[in-house]
Amino acid sequence: MMILEICANSFQSALNAQQAGAHRIELCSELSVGGITPSFGLLKKVIDTLSIPVHVLIRPRSGDFCFSEDEFEIIKNDIKLCKELGFAGIVSGVLNTDNTIDLKRVNELIELTKPLTFTFHRAFDHVPNPFEALNSLIDLGVDRVLTSGQKATAQAGIELLIQLNIQANQKIVILPGSGINTENAPLFKESGFQEIHTSASKSIKSSIENDAYFGTAVQTESDVNTIKSILKAIE
């Protein structure tokens, strides 16, 4: 069975994912900037309400993945909080200024995360040598890598994703994500992947449009029907 992970950017998105039959959720906020750490209120509401496994994105801000000592402390405190609340996994990552993986800090996060699972997020799509980086993550004991194959969409990056999956050799899960939908989801199952990641979202009308203070407000939500159709496509 292929696992469908839904990237949920709100409580409603998370609830929709569970109701539609998704197998797992990655919880975050602000998908428009690639996702940041959800608030305590959102974390508490999700863990108190949902029954399917939830992994939490821990990223203190948007932008690059090189973090100051203060930001790194924030990351560690958020991981501790998620452990206390009872989540199933952590999704995070740290890079050096040359975009190689900061092995020392990532190892520290993995140790802090245990016994929860640790997913290295799409910072992986910025590393200069993905094959070397994957070996390093395997050596560190990372459970999975969320990646688009270093392209704008996972479908465009399918060639690298397949190569990485062969290299992974069951030692780590390659989790393709970005632009996966009902039409292309079967491609990833046929190509030998165990899991896929998508927001399966739709735009919903906002009460604020072209506001002078907030700009154009685009609100998205994971869609029950889209999730159901993807699940059907990968049966």
C-alpha positions in Angstrom: 0.0 0.0 0.0 1.3 3.5 -0.9 1.1 6.0 2.0 -0.5 9.4 1.2 0.8 12.2 3.4 -1.2 15.5 3.3 0.6 18.8 4.0 -2.0 20.6 6.1 -1.7 24.3 6.7 -4.6 24.7 9.1 -6.9 22.8 11.5 -9.5 22.5 8.8 -7.0 21.2 6.3 -5.9 18.6 8.8 -9.5 17.6 9.6 -10.3 17.3 5.9 -7.3 15.1 5.4 -8.4 12.7 8.1 -12.0 12.6 7.0 -10.9 11.9 3.4 -8.9 8.9 4.5 -5.3 10.2 4.2 -2.7 8.0 6.0 -0.7 10.8 7.6 -0.4 14.6 8.0 2.5 17.0 7.9 1.3 20.0 9.8 2.6 23.5 9.1 1.5 27.1 8.7 2.0 29.5 5.8 2.4 27.2 2.9 2.9 30.2 0.6 6.4 30.6 2.0 7.2 26.9 2.0 5.8 26.3 5.5 6.8 27.4 9.0 6.3 26.0 12.5 2.5 25.9 13.5 1.4 27.8 16.6 0.9 26.1 19.9 -2.9 26.6 19.6 -3.0 24.7 16.2 -0.7 22.0 17.5 -2.9 21.4 20.6 -6.2 21.4 18.6 -4.8 18.9 16.1 -3.4 16.5 18.6 -6.5 16.7 20.7 -8.9 16.1 17.8 -7.2 13.9 15.2 -6.4 10.2 15.4 -4.1 9.6 12.4 -0.3 10.1 12.7 0.8 13.8 12.5 4.3 15.0 11.7 5.1 18.6 12.5 7.2 20.9 10.4 9.7 22.7 12.6 11.0 25.8 10.7 11.2 29.1 12.7 11.0 31.4 9.7 10.8 31.5 5.9 13.9 32.1 3.7 17.0 30.0 3.8 17.8 27.1 6.0 20.9 28.5 7.7 19.9 29.4 11.3 21.4 31.5 14.0 22.1 30.1 17.5 19.0 31.8 18.7 16.9 30.3 15.9 18.4 26.8 16.5 17.3 27.1 20.2 13.8 27.9 19.0 13.8 24.8 16.8 14.9 22.6 19.7 12.3 24.0 22.0 9.6 23.5 19.4 10.7 19.8 19.0 10.5 19.3 22.8 7.0 20.8 22.8 5.9 18.4 20.0 7.3 15.4 21.9 5.4 16.5 25.1 2.2 16.9 23.1 2.5 13.4 21.6 3.1 13.9 17.9 4.4 11.0 15.7 7.2 12.8 14.0 9.3 15.9 13.3 10.1 17.4 9.9 13.1 19.7 9.9 16.5 20.4 8.6 19.5 22.7 8.7 22.1 23.7 6.0 25.5 25.4 6.1 26.0 28.6 4.2 27.2 26.6 1.2 23.9 24.6 1.2 25.6 21.4 2.4 23.8 19.7 5.3 24.9 20.9 8.7 25.5 17.4 10.0 26.4 18.4 13.6 23.1 20.3 14.1 20.9 17.8 12.2 22.4 15.0 14.4 21.5 17.0 17.5 17.9 17.4 16.2 17.6 13.7 15.5 18.8 12.8 19.0 16.4 15.3 20.5 13.5 14.0 18.4 13.9 10.3 19.4 11.8 8.2 19.8 9.7 10.2 17.2 10.6 9.8 13.5 12.7 12.4 11.8 12.1 13.6 8.2 14.6 15.9 6.5 12.5 18.4 4.6 12.9 20.1 1.3 16.1 21.9 2.3 17.4 18.8 0.6 16.4 20.3 -2.8 19.1 23.0 -2.3 22.1 20.7 -1.6 24.8 20.7 -4.2 25.4 16.9 -4.2 22.2 15.0 -3.5 23.8 11.6 -3.6 26.4 12.5 -1.1 23.8 14.3 1.1 21.6 11.2 1.0 24.4 9.0 2.3 25.0 11.4 5.1 21.4 11.4 6.1 21.4 7.6 6.0 24.4 7.5 8.3 22.7 9.9 10.7 19.7 7.7 10.9 17.1 10.0 9.3 13.8 8.1 8.6 12.8 9.9 5.4 13.7 12.7 3.0 11.0 15.0 1.5 12.1 16.1 -1.9 11.0 17.2 -5.3 14.1 15.8 -6.9 15.6 19.3 -7.0 13.0 20.6 -9.5 9.9 22.8 -9.2 7.7 19.7 -9.1 8.3 16.1 -8.2 7.1 15.0 -11.7 9.8 17.2 -13.3 12.3 15.7 -10.8 11.3 12.1 -11.3 14.6 11.0 -12.8 16.6 12.1 -9.8 14.0 10.8 -7.4 14.2 7.4 -8.9 18.0 7.4 -8.7 17.8 8.5 -5.0 15.2 5.8 -4.3 17.6 3.1 -5.8 20.5 4.5 -3.7 18.2 4.6 -0.6 17.9 0.8 -0.9 15.3 0.6 1.9 17.6 2.3 4.4 15.7 5.6 4.2 12.3 6.6 2.7 12.4 8.9 -0.3 9.1 10.9 0.0 8.3 12.7 -3.3 6.5 16.0 -2.9 5.5 19.1 -4.8 2.8 19.2 -7.5 1.5 15.7 -7.0 -2.1 15.3 -8.0 -4.7 12.8 -9.1 -3.3 12.6 -12.7 0.4 12.0 -11.8 0.2 10.2 -8.5 0.2 6.7 -10.2 3.5 7.6 -11.8 5.2 7.5 -8.4 3.6 4.2 -7.4 4.7 2.7 -10.7 8.2 4.1 -10.1 8.5 2.2 -6.8 7.9 4.8 -4.2 6.3 3.8 -0.9 4.9 7.3 0.0 3.9 10.5 -1.6 3.3 14.0 -0.2 0.9 16.7 -1.4 -1.3 19.5 0.0 -4.2 18.5 -2.3 -5.4 22.1 -1.8 -7.9 24.5 -3.3 -8.2 28.3 -3.0 -11.1 29.4 -0.8 -12.6 32.8 -0.9 -11.3 35.3 1.7 -13.2 38.1 3.3 -10.1 40.3 2.6 -9.3 41.0 -1.0 -6.5 43.4 -2.2 -6.4 45.0 1.2 -4.2 48.1 1.5 -2.5 46.6 4.6 -2.4 42.9 3.8 -2.2 42.8 0.0 -3.9 40.0 -1.9 -5.0 37.4 0.6 -5.0 33.9 -0.9 -6.3 31.2 1.5 -6.0 27.5 0.7 -7.4 24.4 2.2 -6.8 20.7 1.7 -9.7 19.4 -0.3 -11.6 16.2 0.7 -12.6 15.3 -2.8 -9.1 15.8 -4.2 -7.6 13.6 -1.5 -10.2 10.9 -2.1 -9.4 10.9 -5.8 -5.6 10.7 -5.2 -6.2 7.7 -2.8 -8.3 6.0 -5.5 -5.6 6.7 -8.1 -2.9 4.9 -6.0 -5.0 1.9 -4.9 
